Amino acid sequence: MTLELYFIILLILGVSYIIIGNYVYYKAMHALDVPLSLLPSEQFKHMREYRKMLEAKGEHPWFMFFLKNIKAILCFYVVLWIPFIILMILQKFR
């Protein structure tokens, strides 16, 4: 796999994470009737509250997996960047 192809894959994964995350946060923000927050800690807090609210109602929307595992998905994505950065550094110093 070339470095450019790996970057494109990371880019597609990152864009999809951002789009789904913004969509779910928008729904959570309106369901909880809270103002927009720009701090990630507040956004994660709102997502947790929204997930608890959905579980209490017994609802299971298509994005429930994302809500339950939002931090794990983010950590997995960040870990995928490590080999890319290492390969970029190795390629620069060859």
C-alpha positions as CSV (number, residue, x, y, z in Angstrom):
1,M,0.0,0.0,0.0
2,T,1.4,3.3,-1.0
3,L,1.6,6.2,1.4
4,E,-0.8,8.3,-0.7
5,L,-3.4,5.5,-0.7
6,Y,-3.1,5.1,3.1
7,F,-3.6,8.9,3.5
8,I,-6.7,8.8,1.3
9,I,-8.1,6.0,3.4
10,L,-7.4,8.0,6.6
11,L,-9.0,11.0,5.0
12,I,-12.2,9.1,4.1
13,L,-12.5,7.6,7.6
14,G,-11.9,11.0,9.2
15,V,-14.5,12.8,7.0
16,S,-17.1,10.1,7.7
17,Y,-16.4,10.3,11.5
18,I,-16.9,14.0,11.4
19,I,-20.1,13.9,9.3
20,I,-21.7,11.2,11.5
21,G,-20.5,12.9,14.7
22,N,-21.9,16.3,13.7
23,Y,-25.2,14.7,12.6
24,V,-25.5,12.9,15.9
25,Y,-24.4,15.9,18.0
26,Y,-27.0,18.0,16.2
27,K,-29.7,15.5,17.1
28,A,-28.5,15.3,20.7
29,M,-28.3,19.1,21.0
30,H,-32.0,19.5,19.9
31,A,-33.2,16.5,21.9
32,L,-31.6,17.7,25.1
33,D,-32.4,21.4,24.4
34,V,-28.9,22.5,25.1
35,P,-26.9,25.3,23.4
36,L,-24.2,24.5,21.0
37,S,-20.9,23.7,22.6
38,L,-17.5,24.0,20.9
39,L,-15.6,22.2,23.7
40,P,-15.1,18.4,22.9
41,S,-15.6,17.6,26.6
42,E,-19.0,19.2,26.6
43,Q,-20.0,17.6,23.3
44,F,-19.0,14.1,24.7
45,K,-21.1,14.9,27.8
46,H,-24.1,15.8,25.7
47,M,-23.6,12.6,23.6
48,R,-23.6,10.5,26.9
49,E,-26.7,12.2,28.1
50,Y,-28.4,11.6,24.8
51,R,-27.5,8.0,24.7
52,K,-28.8,7.5,28.3
53,M,-32.0,9.3,27.2
54,L,-32.5,7.0,24.2
55,E,-31.8,3.9,26.3
56,A,-34.3,5.0,28.9
57,K,-36.9,5.4,26.2
58,G,-36.0,2.1,24.7
59,E,-35.1,3.6,21.3
60,H,-32.4,2.1,19.2
61,P,-31.6,4.4,16.2
62,W,-29.1,3.4,13.5
63,F,-26.4,5.6,15.1
64,M,-26.6,3.9,18.5
65,F,-23.4,2.0,17.9
66,F,-21.6,5.3,17.2
67,L,-23.0,6.8,20.4
68,K,-22.0,3.8,22.6
69,N,-18.4,3.7,21.1
70,I,-17.6,7.2,20.1
71,K,-14.4,7.5,22.2
72,A,-13.2,4.0,21.1
73,I,-13.8,4.9,17.4
74,L,-11.9,8.1,17.9
75,C,-9.0,6.3,19.6
76,F,-8.9,3.7,16.8
77,Y,-8.7,6.4,14.2
78,V,-5.9,8.2,16.1
79,V,-4.0,5.0,16.3
80,L,-4.3,4.5,12.5
81,W,-2.4,7.8,12.1
82,I,0.7,6.6,13.9
83,P,2.0,4.3,11.1
84,F,1.3,7.1,8.6
85,I,3.4,9.6,10.6
86,I,6.2,7.1,11.1
87,L,6.3,6.3,7.4
88,M,6.2,10.0,6.5
89,I,9.2,10.6,8.8
90,L,11.1,7.6,7.4
91,Q,10.4,8.7,3.8
92,K,11.6,12.3,4.6
93,F,15.0,11.1,5.9
94,R,15.8,8.6,3.3
